[in-house]
Amino acid sequence: MKISFILLTNQKDLKKYFSVTGIGMVPKEIREKHGADHKFFTKPPHLDDLTYCLKINRENPDSAIAILSDSEYRSNIFDLEVPTSILQARERNIKTELSRVITFWIKRLNSLEQTFKPMGNRKALLLPFPNFKDTTAQQLWSSINKNLGERTFSLIVEIEKLVSHLRDKEFPKKKGGYRDKYFVDERGYHFQYGHERHSRPVVEGNGHTAKCAFNSQLRFGLPYDFERHYNLSLEDNRNLKGRQFVNCHNQTHTAESCDHLNIFPNSFIN
């Protein structure tokens, strides 16, 4: 798999080593097992963190992303649901520390990709969780995102728990002869991962943030098909008018008269 590693730092020696060494930071045995199709980017001083990371993501749409930073660097990038690591470059040799962290993310992202690959798992893990009201699912989802970069966290085990729980919530509608299955939350809202591609999430203007943009294309740092959305409806296709949801930048979206909503994995609604 392809991974774009982005370094955020003001340390000149760290920048130089990262830029010059590139794929050489990946141990030979890791390259042989997982491939070496990785890129290494260092943020220039004239761009802010979010702008630069969005630029790299936009220019490498089929690549996973992991962001690295030194312990003294302060950035709002860490508020995003993107793989990040704080380098202990002062406590360890730069070469050793970068090799350690990059190896960790190559292994973790490859493992995530394998878990994410089957469609049954993918459509569960791409749910717009801020709008899927299920206590167990939201607790697991929160814990997974919080601990995405923690070495001792059993990430795949917890993801498999989440998928298993969600599959227990997946049913066809009882009326109307619908064959498709829907993930059903505690309010009775039905979420079907749609086959159609007739729109894209809007991520600029009107209150949108960098988080809207990142989450519209990446989940766990992995790229996904951003043109597919969920169809949200009720069991009997009743009118959703007046029902309230949360959009991709945490504002309230009140449904107009309709029997379903298009809601993307990042919670953009149209």
N, C-alpha and C positions, 0 to 999 in steps of 0.2 A: 504494500500500500504506500501511497505518497503521503508524506508529512512535511508541513512547513513549520520550521522552528523559528520563532521570532524572539530576538533578544532585546530587552529594555534595560538599559544601564547608562550611567554617565562615566563609568570606569573605562579609561582609554585602553588599558592593558587587556581588559576582558573583551572589549569590542574588537581589538586587533586580533586576539587569539581566535575568537569565534569566527570572524570574517575570513581569516587566512586559512584556518584549519578545515572548516567545513565538514565534509563527510569523514574526514580523518578522525573526528571526535567519536565516531561510532566504532566500537570494537569489531575486529574482523569476524568473530564468530556470530555476532548479531547481524552483520551485513549478509553473511552467508545464509543465515536462517530466515531473516525477514526481508531481505533485499536492501538496496541502497538508493532507492528513488526518493531522496529527501533533499529539501532545500533549506538554506540557513540565511536568515535576514537579520540585519541590525538596524534599528530605528535611527534615522538621521536626526540631528538636533532641531531642524527647522519644521518638523511635523509633530503634532501631538500624538499621544499613544493610540487613542481610538481611531483617529484618521488613518494612521499608518497601518494598524492591524486590519482595519476594514479594507484598505487598499490591497494588502497582501491576500486577504481572503477573496476579494473580487477578482484578482489576477490569477488565482490558483483555485478555481471552483471545484476541482475534483480532488483536492488535497485536504487531509486532516490538518488541524492546527494545534500547536502547543506553544505556550508563551512562557519565556524564562525571564527572570529578573533577579538582580542582586538584592540583598537584604536591606540596603540603605535606600533603595529606589521606591518612591511613592507614586502610585498610579491608580486611577479609577478603573483600569482594565480588570482589576481583581473582583469587581462586582458582577462581572459577566459570567455566564455559565459556560466557560471555556477552560480547557485544561491549562493550568498555570503551576509553576514551581518557583519558589524562592531559592536561589542559589546560595549556598554557604561558602562563597568564594573567599571570605576572609579566614574561615576556619580550616579550609582544605586547599590543596593545590588546585589551581584553576583547571588544569588538564584532567585531574581525577574527578573533580566535581562535575564538570560538564559531561564527561563520559558517563558518570553514574546517573545523572538526571536524564540525559538523552536516551540512554539504554532503558531506563524505567518507562519513559513515555512510548518508546517504540514497542516494547513488550505489552504495555497496557492498552495502547490504541489498537494494536493488532488483535489482542484478545477481545476488545470491545467490538471490533469490526466483525469478528466471527459470530459473536452473540447477536449482533445487530442485523446480520445478513438474512436469515430466514424471514420471509414476509410475515409469518405469524407473530414473530417477535417484534419486527420493525413497526408494524401498524399499532402494536400495543405501546411501544416505547416512544412513538412520535405523538401520542395524544397531547392535546393542549392542556396540560395538567392544572393550570390555574382555573380552568373552567370545568374540569372533570372532578366533581365533588364526591370523593370517596376517601374516608379517613385513613384507611390502611395504605391506599395507593399514595396519598399525599405525604404521609409520614415516610414511606420508603423513598419516594422521589426526592424529598428534601434531604434525607440522609445521604443518598447517592450523590447528589450534586455537591453537598457540603464536603464530602470525603473523596471526591474524584481523584485528587492527587495524593491521598494518604497511602503510604506503602503498606501499612498493616491492616488496612480496611479490606474486607473480603468483597470487593466490588462486584465481581461476576456472580457470586453467590447471592448478593442482595438484588442485583438486577434480575436474576432468575426467579427470585421470590416475587418481585414486582410483576414480572410477566405471568407467572403462574396465577397470581391473585387476579390479574386483569382478565385472563382467559376464563376464570370462573365467573366473570361478569359479562361474558360475551354470549349473546343470544340472538336468534332471529326474532322479528316482530311476530306477535301472536296472531295478528289480524292482517288480512290483505295479501296473503300468500307470498310475502317477501322471502327470498332465499338468502340474501346477504345477512351476515351477523353484525350485530351492533354491540359496542361496549356501553353498558348501561350504568349510570352513576346512581348515587343515593337519592337523587331527586326524580329519577325516571327519565333523565335526558339520554337520548340514544346517539352514539357517535359511530358513524360508519366511515371508514377510510375510503374515500371516493376514487373511482377509476378515471374520472374526467379531468382534463387539464384545460380549463377555460379562463383562468385568471391567475394572477400572481400576487403575493403579499406586497402591499405598499409599505415602504420603510423610511420614507423621507417626508419632511414637512408635517404639519398638523400634529405636533407633539411627539412624533416618533423619535426614538433614541438609538444609540449604538446597539443597545441590547436587542431592540426590535430587529435590527439588520443581522446581527450575528445569529440570533435564534431562528431567523427565517431560512437559514441555510445550513446551520450546524447543530448537531445534537451530540453531546459528549465529545465535542470537537470533531465529529465525523460529518462529512457532507451527506446530504440527503436530497431527494427529489422535491425541490421547493415549489413545484407547480401543482402538486397534489394536495388536496385539503380534505378535511372531514366534513361530512354532512350531518348537522346536528338537528334532531327532530324529536318529537314525542311519540310514544307508542302508537297512538291513534292519529298521528299527523295533525293534531290540533294546532290552531293558530298560536304562534309564539309572541304575538304583539304584547308589548309592555314588559316582557321578561328581561331581566338584567344579567349581563355577562361582563367579564373583564377583558379589555383588549390588550394588545401586546405591550403597551406602555402603562398598564395598570389604571387606565381610565374606564369608567363605566360605559358600557355599550347597551343601549335599550333597543330591543328588537322592534322593528316596525311590523306591519301586517304581513305574515309569511308563514308557510308551513315547515320551512327549514332554513338554516343558516349555513353559509360556507365559513368554516373556521379552520385556519391553518395551524400547523404545529406550534408556531410562535404566538398563537392567539390573535393574530390579525383576523378581523371579521368583516365579511361583506355579504 
